[in-house]
Amino acid sequence: MNTSTSLDAPPRDRVTGTQFTRGLGILVLAGMVLLIVLGLFVSPADVNQGESVRIMYAHVPGAWLAYLAFVITGISSAAYLWKRTRSLTWDRIAGASAEVGVLFMGISLITGSLWGRITWGTYWTWDARLTTTAFLFVTYIGYLAVRGLGGTHQQRARRSAVLALLAVLEIPLVHFSVELWNTLHQEASVAGRGTDVEMDGLMLFTLFLGVIVFTLMYVWLVLHRQRSLALEDMLDDSGLDNALTARRAEASGVAR
Amino acid sequence: MNQNVNDDEIGTSADSLDLSPRPVSPRQQRKRRPWPAIIVLLLVVATGGIVLTKFLTSAIDYYCNVDEIGAKSGCEAGRRLRIQGVVDEGSIENDGVTTKFTMSFGGESLPVTYDGDPGGIFKECIPVVVHGILTEGVFLGDRVEVKHSNDYKADNPDRVENEALTAEGTACSQ
């Protein structure tokens, strides 16, 4: 167990990057540059909102990717709970995805708040969309806290998986809140009920580019985070192994 | 087995066996008492409670439409209301201190008096939500929020009909 691994050349199973994630990372960076150019310079200002419409290119992809991340947390959690597919890898994917989801939800909340100040005239208001989104955000921070409560990996996986399956039910409530109640927030622009999109072509293209870039970034982040969580678990296990080895050494000392 | 343990330290017979508790490593100690996680969880539960209260008291049906005043429960005069309507064309009067305008929805119209200059992208022909109290047929607003409609059009200065289109607006033609 006490193999001395040199720090400057970690073995292949102790790093989080691979050929694939390196290529993906470059793609994300290139896409982000393109998104910034299109979003901030090429795409037009809006006839009503003016330049503030550009906030949409971070706000909407942020919200969608947060939904996606939480749904994947839910699916991974179900995969962990189902006996045939039970593996701690699912649990770590669920955890990694939730962390990234909270990050994207935070981006969406902050950008939305800035947009609200410019357009509505207020940073925050308790309408149904904003309130349910805040609740979703807080729920997943709670989920992450539950993951940090300690116990064995299996205990952590089981209790967080149950919570994730409950929390994912909030997403339809958040998405359809703008249709269920009178809200200050506008209804869904693209994935709405009436499918005729009232959006300028270049704006729509930039928005879709934003969603694609954010999706690739999500994959990159989750792959890396999932592997670093695996390394953390390995470190915990090795700590336990070391303790066991020490106790065994004592036992053999007594027996002698 | 690992044999390079100091014999004196762990004892070589049952008599000299050291049974005193060993110091727990910092890592194990942290695992036993996950205070940061517990504190975050308590904060989350408290915040969740506040958000839920806000949801039940404020967020369900954020506003009443102008034509719902007196018709829908919770939309009576004399209490704090949030009313939505479209600002009538040419109705905005601003004398520097107060802004007066009328807003309509569903065929009904309502005069509004607001202290100050509404923020956001306030102008005629757009839907707004005004917070305030309805007294004697006039809505005394203390907060105006511009409800953004759901269309996104390029602001093209070269387009001749651009001004006319903005002035007419989609809201005023309805």
Interface residues (C-beta under 8 A of the other chain):
Chain A: P44 A45 D46 V47 N48 Q49 G50 V53 M56 I118 T119 W120 G121 T122 T125 W126 D127 A128 L130 T131 T132 A134 F135 V138 T139 I141 G142 L144 A145 V146 R147 G148 L149 G150 W181 N182 T183 L184 Q186 E187 S189 G192 E198 M199 D200 L202 M203 D236 G239 A243 T245 A246 R248 A249 E250 S252 G253 V254 R256
Chain B: M1 N2 Q3 V5 D7 I10 G11 T12 A14 L17 S25 R27 Q28 K31 R32 P34 P36 A37 I38 V40 L41 V44 V45 T47 G48 V51 L52 K54 F55 S58 A59 I60 D61 Y62 Y63 C64 N65 Q84 P118 G119 G120 I121 F122 I126 V129 R143 V144 E145 V146 K147 H148 S149 N150 D151 Y152 K153 A154 D155 N156 N162 L165 T166
